[in-house]
Amino acid sequence: MDRRTLLRSAALATLLTAGACADRDDDAVTFFFQARPEEARARLRIIDEFQRRRPDIRIRTIMSGPDPLQQMLTYCAGGKCPDVLMAWELLYAGLADRGVLVDLREFLDREPDYATALRADGYAALRDTFVWDGGQYALPEQWSGVFLYYNRKLFAEAGIRAPASWSRAWSFDEFLAAAQALTHRDSEGRTRQWGFVDAWVPYFSAACFGMNNGSEWFSPPVRPTRTNLGDPRFAAGLQFYADLAVRHRVAPSVGDRQSVSAQDLFRSGRAAMLMGGHWLYSEFAGREDLDVDVTVLPVGPHGGPGAITDIGSTGLAIAAASPRREQAWEFVKFATGPEGQAIIAESGLFVPVLRSAMRSAGFAAAHPGLRNLEVFTEGPEHSRQLAVTPVWGKVEALLERGCNRVLRGAATAESLGGQTTSDIDRLLRAAV
């Protein structure tokens, strides 16, 4: 995050949390979330519209710091748990397992017609991500799986055509050939243009390449008992990703990434493709010097048919300790239902989780110039869960340590099938 964005984030956090410091004994519903400044403004639009329709229910916002899970646990342990909490795909299970969250079936079962309509309009993969031990502990509010941004001008100059949909993806070989053709070096061997850069967490990105070679990262994805790092298909996909930098040099090395961000490289035309999610769209859209579109991840020889991505969803949950459950439910229902999702669609800052909003004129109008809008509208149906476990924090620490050695070229992906896999499996089995 650059200094300007950091300052804007700090200023907005002050504005949003100002109300949380006053009138602590009032009856407002407290809403805890994390967002960049632009995203926070979109959430405020939803809150404003909800309060216009329901003036009897007031919402007070609380902005998250850099560690939202720890912050939520601290609030709740101190008896000040926010009424409505943003729930992350990879983190919510720890809260649900501790009894911090309400099973939303308590409300859905009372409104069967609404629940049926929501189910029909939504995506099972996103909804089921927030099912833990049979309970629905959050309702999805946005889809944020990863894909590829690409520079149309650079692709056209190289005579390369990018796939337009998940069902008609390109192969690992086709993707590599494109990245090689789009990587340019000067006479002294210095890279002037990269074929591919990554703006996400590298070992998460590598896992998506492994999943696109025919193997899940964890089995089963919800409450897993083992990781598939040692599966030859997954390892080959992860190694392919690592080799983009280590062997083929079409992507910056780990060291190169320390000096300049992937976003800056892509914005300035010094990278032809960038891996990331919709959260970056506002950084690239509407720039006269950047002709951008989106395409899908490549598929390995053991993957397909079609490409897949991570679910990457966030949802809204209600605290079990909330004294304002009914009011909180009305807000969650609004934000995750047709009215709130229409606002999300029109904002252009999120990808909605209801088909009606995804296919709306407002969503298309918020993405002018994109030819491959299907990458967004078809994304949820081509999404797969990464892992839903209450011990994700400990698992991630092991993954980061092991995978980063592979990404630096200090180890092979195949080597992760040894001690790293054993240590992770031990953690997962203990949590079942």
N, C-alpha and C positions, 0 to 999 in steps of 0.2 A: 504494500500500500504506500503510495507516494505521500509527501508531506501535505499537499493540498487536500487530498482525500482524507488524511488523518485528521486535519484540522476541521474539515467539514463534518466528519463523523463525530468528533468531540463536541462541536457546537450543537449538532442535532441531538446527541445523547443528552446534553444539558437541557435542551428544550423539552424532550420527551419525558425525562425523568423528573422534571421540576414538579409536576403534579403529584409524583409519587412521594415527595417529601412533605407535602402539605396535607392537612386534613386526613391523617392516617385512620381516623376512626369513622370516616364517612362510609357510605354504603356502595361506593363505586366498585365495579368489577375490575380487578387488576389483571393486566395482560402483559406477560413476559415474552419478549422475542428478541432475536438478533437480526440485524439488517444493515446493509450499507445505506448511505443517506438517501439515494434514489428509491431504494426498496422501502425504506421506512416511510417515505412520503406516500407511496402506494398503499401501505397499510393504514396510514392515517385517513386516506380517502375512504377505505372500507369502514373504518370506525366512525367517520363523520356521517356516512350514509346510514349506518346502522342506528346511530343516535338520532338522526333525523326521523327515522321510521319508528324508533322506540325511545322517545324522550324520557321514559320512565326508568331507563337503564343507562347509567353512566359508565364509561370505560376510562380507566387510568392506565397509562402505559409505563412499562419498566423495561429499559433497554439492557440487553445482556452485555457482559464484558467478554473477554477473550476465551473464557472457559465456562460455557453456559451450564454444563452438567454440574460442575462443582458449585456454581452459583445457585442453581436451583436446589441442590441438596442442602446448602447452607441456609437458604431462606426457609425451607421446609423443616429442617431440624430446629430452627429457632422459632417455629410457630408462626411464621409470616409467609407461608407459601402463597405465591400468586394464584389467583383463581383460574386463569387460563394460561397455559404454558405452550410455547412452541415445542414440538416434538421432532427430534431428528431420527431418521431411519436407523442409524447405527447406535444411537444413545438411549432411546426411550425405554428399551427393555430393562435397563438397570433401575429406572424409576418405577416401572410397572412391577418388577420383581420385589421391590421394597414396599409396595403398597401405597406409593405416593400418588398414583393416578386412579381416576374413576374409570370403571368399565362403562363405556358409553352405551352399551346395550340397555342400561338402566333407562335411558331416554329413548333410544331407537325402538325398543319394544313397546313403548307407550304410543308411538306414532308409526304404526305399521305401514300406512300409505306413503308417508314421507320416506321411510326407510327403503321401501320397495322402489320408489322413484329414484332415490339417490343411488341405489345399487345399479339400476338399469342405465343411468346416465354416467356412471363412473367407470373406473377400470379396476378389475379384480386384483391385478398385481399391485396396484398402489394401495388399495384398501386393505388387502391381506398383509401388507408389510407391517401394519400396526395392530395385527392380531397376535396376542400373546397368551398362551395357555387358554385359548378359546375365547378370551375377552377382547373387545375392540377398544383399545386404550387411547386411540387418537383417530381423527378423520383427516385424510390427506387434504392439503391446501394448495400444493404446487408440485409439478414434476420438474426435476432438475437433473435428468440423466445427461451424460456427456456425449459429445459428437465432435465433428470437425468443422471449424470455420475455414474457409479458403478464399484466397484472393483471385477473383474471376479474371482480372487483367493478366496476372502472371500465368494462370492456367491457360488462357487463350493464346498467349504468346508461345507457350510450350506445346500447344496443340493437344492438351489433355482435357478430357471431359470427366467431371466428377459424378458419381452416382447420385440420383435424386431421391431415393427412398431406401428404407431398411431392407425391404424384400428383394431389392436388386443391388446388392452390395458389391464392392470390389474385393478381389482376393489379396492376401498378403503380398504376393508377387507383383500384382498390379499397383498396389499402394507403394511398395518399395521402388518400383520403376519410376513412378510419378515423383516421389520424393527425390530420387537421384537426378532426374531431369530438371528439377526445380532448385537444386542446390548449385550455387555458383561460387567459384573461388577465383581470386586474382592470380596474377603470374607468380606471386610469392607464396601462394598456397593459403592465403587468408580467406576465410569464408565471408563473402559479401551478401549472400542470400541463402537462408536455410530452407530446406524442403519441408521440414516439420519442426514445430516447437510445442511444448506442453505447458499449459497454464494451470493444470490440476495437480493433485498430489501424485508424484511419479509412480509410486508403487501401487496406488489405486488404478492408475492408467494402465500400468503393466498387467494388472489383474484382469482388466477388461479385454486386453489382447489374449490373455489365457482363456477367458471364458468364450471368446470368439473362435477358439480352436477346439471347442467341443467338450469342455469340462467346467463344472461349477467351481467356484473358489472354495466353498464350504458345503458340506453335506450333513444333514439337510440345511438349507439356508436359514431357517428359523430354528433356534435352539440346536445349533449344529453339534455334532460329536466328533467331527474330524475336518481337517483342511485337506484340500486336494493339491497342495503345492507339489507333492511328489508324483502326481499323475503326469505321465509323459506328454500328454496333450497340453495340459496347463503349462507345464514347464517350457515346452517349445514355444507357446505363445508369449510367455513372459520373456523368454530369451530373445525372441524376435524383436520385441519392444526395446529391450536393452541394447541390442545390436544396432538399432537405428543410430545411436550415438557412438557406441564403443567400436563397432566394426565398420559400419557403412558411412559413418560421419555425415549423415543427412540431417542430424539433430544435434543441438548443443550438448556438450558433455556436462557432467555434474559441476565441474569447475567453471565452465562457460556460463552456467545459469546463475552463478553468484554475481556476475558483473552487469547483467542486463536482463530485464524481465521478458518473458515470452510475449506478454501483451505489447510491450514497446516494440519488439521486433516485428510483430505482425502489423501493428498500426503504421509503422514506418515503411512497410513494404519490404522489409528484410527477412521475412519468413512467408512462405506460400500457404502453409497450413498451420492451424493451431487447434490443439485439443482442449476442450473446456465445455462449460455448460451455458445455459441461457443467461446466467447471472452476468455474463460478459457482454451480452448483446448491446446494451446501451453504450458501451465503450467504443464499439465499432460502427454502429448504425449511423447513417446520416452524414458521414464524413465525405467530403468531396474528393479527397485524395485516396480513398479506399473503397474499391468495388468489392463488397463482401457478399458471400452466400454461405450456405451450410451444406454439409454432406455427412455421410455415415462412416462408422468405423469399418475397417477391413475384416474379412473372414479368412481364417486359416484353413489348411487342407482338411482338417478333421471337424470343422465347424459348419454352421449353416443348417438348413437353408436360410438365407437372410442373415443380417447382422443383428447383434444385440448390444445393449448398453446396461449401465446400472440404473436402478430405480431412482436413487438420489432424491427421494421425496421428503418433504417436511409436512408435519400435520399439526393439528391443534388438539390439545388435551385439557382435561379439567382436573384440578387438584382434589384428591380425596378429602382433604381437610377444609375445603372451601365452604364457608357458611352461605355462599351465594351460588350454589350449584344451578338452580333453575335459571337465574339471570345469565350465568356463564354459558349454559347450554344454548340459550337463545342467541348469544353472540357467536358461538362456535357453529351453530346451525346456519346462521346467516353467512358467515365468512366462507364456509366450506360448501354451501349450497348454491343454487342458481344465481341469486342476487350478487353475492360476494364474488363468485367466480366470474361473472360478467364484468365486474370492475377490474378484476385481475387481468382478464383477457384484454381489455381496452387499454390497460396501463402499458403494455409492452415490456414490463419488467419481470413478469413471471409467466410460466406456462401453466394454464389452468388444468384441473384434474377432472373436469366434467366434459363429456363429448359435446354437449350443447354449446358450451363456452369455447371449446377448442375450434369448433367449426363455424363460429360466429363471424359476422362481418367485422365486428370490432377487433377480433384477434388478428384477422388478415390485415386490417387497416393499420394496426400497430406495428406491422412488419413490412412496410413498403419496400419494394425492390427485391425482396427475396423470391427466388424462383422455386426453391426447394422447400416450401413450407411444410411438405409432408414429413420432413425430418422431425419437426415438432409435433405435428398432429398425429403421426403414427408412432411417435416415440414411446409413449406409455405401454403400448401393446407389444413392444419389442424390448421391454425392460426386464431385468432379472435382479433378484435380491443379492446383496453381497453377503452379509451375515447379521443376524439379529440374535444377540446374546448379551446377558448382563455383565459379562467379563470382557467386553470389547476393548476397553482401555488397555488391559494387560495383554490381550492378543495383539492389538495394534503395535504395541511397543516391540514385541518379538518380530512382527512382520517388517516393521521399519528397519530394524537392525539387520535382519537377514536379506531383505530385498535390496536395501541400499548398497550392500556389497556387490550384488549382481549388477546393479545399475552403474556402478563405478568400474565394472570390469574386473573386480577383484575375486569374483567367484562365478560359477555357472548357476543357472537357474535349477539345473538338475540337483545341485548340492543341497538345495533347500528341502529336499525330500528326506534328509537325515535328521539331525538334531533339532533344527527349527521346527519341522513338522511334528516331531515327538513332543517337544515342549508345548506347542500350541494345542495339540490333541489332548494332552494331559489337563490343561486349563479348561478346555471345552467340556470334557467328560465330567470334571468335578463340578461344573455348573449345571449339569442336567438333573 
